[in-house]
């Protein structure tokens, strides 16, 4: 079975003919698609045109959870199955979310810059950081990532509240979105990007946050209205942000968020650990085995 690993790394599995292709190399992708039966997909969007170049394609296996980068309607029309693997990156993403909270609170970006310049300790109170203990952290989402992160935060001493699509009124820490924002010193995004969640955190909702609040996003960039976030940072209402994802990816170097020392940035790699890859490949190989034997796929989406 010919498998295209659409990522710049090599991997082998018994019984599978795996070839790799960088997400930036569209020329190589075009040459490989005609013989491809399974695509192991990461982030570069897969379009109807891509699928039309792959007449043997039977399965698009998302290495991760979010399938917003796959044209699901096109896959359905062409009889191409799509599967994902929820939860396999949860530990890595939860840890990265915690990392970004601490980096924003402790002003890691300006301290790193000063240290590299040889400027030494800052004078006055301008760069005094903060602690997680005693702060209220609002989680947008009630899934596995949010659950793991909640345990980490509570162990540190933070108060955690969360919101989710389905109300959980039996849980005293569940709140409606607007009420959650009003009490959150830090808000962290852990929901998929859909038509309903696009720009969920817009100017109105960002204004609900307490002055000086910090915004963290390791989910999908467009859940936050970036223009509104930039405006809230410039006004001082938002005290900082930790962003692993952006509305446009790769993020353009002219994006104003990249020039701010109150924003910590990463290039959509919250999931990227050796342990996550091991879990990804276990599920991906198993679904190839199931596909070959005409068995039900794990976590089938289409």
Beta strands, then each sheet from edge to edge (+ up, - down):
strand 1: 2-5
strand 2: 17-20
strand 3: 38-41
strand 4: 59-62
strand 5: 81-83
strand 6: 136-140
strand 7: 159-163
strand 8: 186-189
strand 9: 213-217
strand 10: 238-243
strand 11: 263-265
sheet 1: 2+ 1+ 3+ 4+ 5+
sheet 2: 7+ 6+ 8+ 9+ 10+ 11+
end
